């Protein structure tokens, strides 16, 4: 990872390994998306706590933080192990 970045910042030291695992990062994305959607909804509701359609249309976009959750789900699916097909002991069937 450090070689392309050395062109931008020569002399900088780059970590060789991430402190979190890939699955932990994907779960963090899931949580961050849900928390962001809740915060956006709270902002759209306002102080009164009433649902106003105009705020939903022109306020903080409710679905935007859920893209983080979508990427977390895609990442978790990509990390699943490949499915092994069972072998046929009798040989190929015709």
C-alpha positions as CSV (number, residue, x, y, z in Angstrom):
1,X,0.0,0.0,0.0
2,X,2.8,2.4,0.7
3,X,4.5,2.5,-2.7
4,X,1.9,4.5,-4.6
5,X,1.4,6.8,-1.6
6,X,5.1,7.4,-1.3
7,X,4.8,9.4,-4.5
8,X,2.4,11.8,-2.8
9,X,4.1,12.0,0.6
10,X,7.7,10.9,0.3
11,X,9.3,9.9,3.6
12,X,6.0,9.0,5.3
13,X,5.6,5.7,7.1
14,X,2.6,3.6,6.2
15,X,1.1,0.8,8.3
16,X,1.7,-2.6,6.8
17,X,-1.4,-4.1,8.4
18,X,-4.8,-2.7,9.4
19,X,-5.6,-3.0,13.1
20,X,-9.1,-4.3,12.3
21,X,-10.0,-7.3,10.3
22,X,-12.0,-7.1,7.2
23,X,-15.2,-8.5,8.8
24,X,-14.9,-6.0,11.6
25,X,-14.7,-3.1,9.2
26,X,-17.8,-4.4,7.3
27,X,-19.7,-4.6,10.6
28,X,-18.6,-1.1,11.4
29,X,-20.0,0.1,8.1
30,X,-23.3,-1.6,8.9
31,X,-23.5,0.1,12.3
32,X,-22.4,3.5,11.0
33,X,-25.1,3.4,8.3
34,X,-27.8,2.7,10.7
35,X,-26.6,5.3,13.2
36,X,-26.4,7.9,10.4
37,X,-29.9,7.1,9.2
38,X,-31.2,7.6,12.7
39,X,-29.4,10.9,13.1
40,X,-30.7,12.1,9.7
41,X,-34.2,11.1,10.7
42,X,-33.9,13.0,14.0
43,X,-32.8,16.1,12.1
44,X,-35.7,15.8,9.6
45,X,-38.2,15.4,12.5
46,X,-37.0,18.6,14.1
47,X,-37.6,19.7,17.7
48,X,-41.4,18.9,17.6
49,X,-40.8,15.3,16.7
50,X,-43.6,15.4,14.1
51,X,-43.1,14.0,10.6
52,X,-43.2,16.8,8.0
53,X,-43.1,15.7,4.4
54,X,-41.3,18.9,3.4
55,X,-38.4,18.2,5.7
56,X,-38.1,14.7,4.4
57,X,-37.9,16.0,0.8
58,X,-35.6,19.0,1.4
59,X,-33.8,18.1,4.6
60,X,-31.0,15.7,5.4
61,X,-31.3,12.7,3.0
62,X,-32.5,9.7,5.0
63,X,-31.3,7.0,2.6
64,X,-27.8,8.4,2.1
65,X,-26.2,7.0,5.3
66,X,-27.7,3.6,4.5
67,X,-25.2,3.3,1.6
68,X,-22.6,2.6,4.2
69,X,-24.7,-0.3,5.4
70,X,-25.2,-1.5,1.8
71,X,-21.4,-1.5,1.3
72,X,-20.9,-3.4,4.6
73,X,-23.4,-6.1,3.4
74,X,-21.7,-6.4,0.0
75,X,-18.4,-6.7,1.8
76,X,-19.6,-9.4,4.1
77,X,-21.1,-11.4,1.2
78,X,-17.7,-11.1,-0.6
79,X,-16.0,-12.4,2.5
80,X,-18.1,-15.6,2.6
81,X,-16.2,-18.8,1.7
82,X,-16.9,-20.3,-1.6
83,X,-19.4,-23.1,-1.7
84,X,-17.9,-26.5,-2.5
85,X,-19.9,-28.6,-4.9
86,X,-20.2,-32.2,-3.7
87,X,-18.3,-34.7,-5.8
88,X,-20.1,-37.5,-7.6
89,X,-18.4,-40.8,-6.5
90,X,-19.8,-42.7,-9.5
91,X,-18.1,-40.5,-12.0
92,X,-19.7,-38.1,-14.4
93,X,-23.4,-38.7,-15.2
94,X,-24.6,-38.6,-18.7
